[in-house]
Amino acid sequence: LDDPEDRIMLAGSARMKIAAEVDNLSDQHKPSHLYNGMFHPLRDLPFAGVAWYQGENNALEGRADEYHLLLPLLIQSWRDDLDDPVLPFLIVQLPNWDHGDGTWDYPRLREAQRLTYESIPNTGLIVTTDIGDPGDIHPGNKHDVGNRLGRWALADVYGVEDVGQGGPLPRRVVWSTDRIEVEFDTFGSRLARRGSKSSIGESEPVSGFQIRGPEGEMIPIAAEITSNEVVTIKLPLECRETSLLRYSWAPDPTEADLVNVIGMPA
């Protein structure tokens, strides 16, 4: 530190305890390595915001749920260091990638990213499940990712109007005896089915929803756009005690076709 009065001397006797021994751990996975090597030197520069595109390794080996703890802590840490409690932090939800039956869990990691957006103010969520590469964990199309980040930043950070901020994001779920209604934030662009030519006001079937069946298994369920901001799922008699509904829950969710009228996915 610049001020000698702030220094803590390490001379004299000391104690240490080995917490763990790890072999063959690459540098970027060692605690604090990326923070000290890449972020800390930048802390005195002015930040307009952060675009965060990461999470692949955190989807490995049952660790995806941890991300709902780790990502908010990282956001808070950076905001504290930059002395900016409302620093904009835009999260790129992991794109589509067909990881098969391996030890990855992209759907659950994406859900942790969505929950972070819901719970942490001044964050954004950019959905990319339609512009990835099923055969490449690092898809080459960064242009559309940057375009969507730019849209969100222009609308949410800089207050620019009519740029199409983002794809539909769930706002509220209403359960009743024979149906479920999912209300979406559409950012001024009504719900639609990808590739549809339907007119305003027409009901439209959409795919990609699943519900828990009577034996606990997840089964596809028919859904329909019933207003500009609402998707309705009519429950068959055998599923009316269900407690779980999910959408786009696959590594490469090809069936999920709910978008807004400018084509950005839910």
N, C-alpha and C positions, 0 to 999 in steps of 0.2 A: 504494500500500500504506500501511497505517497507520503502520508503523515506517519512519522516514526512512532508517535504516541499511540497509534492504532495497531501497532504490530504486536503479535503474540510470539514470544520467544519459545523456541522448541528445545533449547539447550537443557541439559540435565537428564535425570532418569525419566523413563517413559514406559508405558505398558501398551501392549497390543493384544488383540484377540483375533485369530483367524476365523472369519465367519464362514468361508467356503473356499474350496479349491476347485478351479475350473480349468480344464485343458482345452486347447484349440478353439478359444473364443476369439472371434475376429474383433478388431479394435472398435468398430462402430457399434458393437453390442455390449461394450463394457460400460458400466454405470458412469454417467456424467461425461463420457468421451465426446459425444456429439455436442452436448451443451457447451462445454468449455472450449472445444475446438472450432465450433461454427457459429454459435449464437452469442456467447459472451463477448467476443471482440466487437460485436455490432451494437452493443447495448446503448451507446451514447449517440447513435445515429437516429434521426427522426424516422419513425415508422408511421405510414398511413394505414397499414393493416397487414394481415398475414393471409396468404393462400396456402392451405395445408393439404397436401396430397400424399398420404402415407397410410399404412395399416396392413400391408400384405403379411409381414412377418408376425404381426399380432393376431392374425387369423389362424395361426398354426396351433395344432396340438391342444385344442380345447381352451385356448387363452382369449378367445374373442370377447367374452363377457368382461374381462379385465379392462377393456378399452374404455368402457363407460366410466371407469375410475381414473385411468391414466390420462386420457385426453383432456378432461376438465382440469386436472392438476397441472398439466403442461400449459394450458391456456392461462391459468391463474399465475403460474410461475413467470411466464413471459410478460404478462401484464404488470406484475409486481416489479420486475426488473426494469421495465421501460417506464414505470411510473405512469401508466395509462390504464386505469381500471375498466375503460370501455373500448379498448383497442379492438377494432373489427377483426374477426377471425373466421375466414371462410373455409369450410370443410368440403373437400371433394370426396363424396361417397364412392367407395371402390367400384370400378367398372365391371362389366360382365367378363368372366373368365371361367372356362369349363375346367375346374380342377378335379373333376371326377369324384371318386370315392376316397380320395386321399385324406390327409389329416388337417386339411384346411376347412375353414367355416366362414366363407365370405358373407352369406346371408346374416349371420349373427353379428359379424363385425360391422356390416352396414347398419344394422339396427342400433348398435352401440353408438355409431356416428350420429344417427338420427336422434337418439335420446339425448346426446350431448347438445345438439342444436336446440332441442326442446327445452332443456333445463338451464342452459348458459346464455345470458343476454348478450346481444351484439355479436352473434355468430350467424353464419349462413350455411346452407346445405345445397351442394351442387350435385345433382343426380346424373350419373354417367353410364347406367346399365345398358344403354343403347349404342354407345360409341366406343366400346372396348373391342378387344380381339379375343374370341373364345380360345384361341391357341397360343396366346402370348400374355404372360403375367404383366408385362410392361408394354401396353399397346402403343402403337406409333402415333395415333391421332391425338396429339396434344392441342391442335388448333381449336377443335370444338370445346375441349375442356377450358382453354383460355377464354374462349368466347363466352361461355356460361359464367365463368368467374367474373369476367368484365361486366356482364349484364347485371349480376347481383351487386357488384361494387357500385356501379353507376346508379342503380335504383336505391339501394339501401344505405350506402355510405355518402354518396354525393347528391342524392335527391333528384336524379334525372327521371323524368316521367316517360312512360310509353316505350320502355326498352325491353319489356318481357323479362321480369326479374328471375323467374325460375319455374320449374315444373311443379305440379300439384303436390302438396304435402298435407298429410292428415291433420285435421284440427280437432275433430270430435267424433266419437262413435256412439250411436244411440241404439241400444238393444231393446227389442220388444218381443212379444210372444212368437211371432211368425216371421220376423225380418230383422235385419241389421241395416242401419243407414250410416254411411261413412261420409262425413262432411270434410271438404278439403279447402285449404287455402289455395286459391288459384292465381293470386297476384294479378287479377284483372283479365285473365285469359281462361275462358270457360273450359270445362272438361270435354274430352273427345276420345274416340278410339283411333289408334294409329291407322292412317290410311283411309279413314272414313270420309264420305262425301255428304253425310247427313246434315240437314238444316237445323238451325237453332230451334230448340223446343222439342225435337224428336228424341224418343228414348233410343238408347244405343247399348247393345250388349258388349261387355268387356271381359277379357280373360285375365288369368293370373292370380285369382283369389283362391285360397284354400281355407277349409274349416275343419275343426276336429270332429271326427265321426264318433259314432256310439261306442266303438271299440278302442278309442284313443288314437286312431290313425288319422293322418291328415289327408283329406280328399279334396279334389277340385270342386268348386262351387260356382254356379252361374251368378253373374252380377250384371247390373244394368245402370247406365247413367240415367238418372231420373230428373235431374235439374242441372243448372250450370255448375253447381258445387257439390252435388250429392251423388253417390253410388249406393244403390239398394241391392241387398242380397236377401232373397226370399228363402226361408229355412224350410227344408223338408221336415216332416213330422219327426223322423228319427234323430234329427240333429238339433232339436229345439232346447236341449239342455246343454248345448255346447258352450264353452267358455274361451275359445281361442279362434281368432280369425287372423290370417296373415296374407300378405300380398308380395308378389315378386320374390318369393322365398326360394331362390335357387342360385347356384353360382353363376349360371348363364341363363337368366330368366327370359327365354325366348317367347314364352306364352304371354308375358305381361305386356298389355297393349294400351294401358290407360295413359293418356297424355293430355296436354292442353292444345288449343287450336293452333298454336305455333309449333307444335310437334315436340315439346319438351316433356320427358317422361315423369310419371309419378314415382 
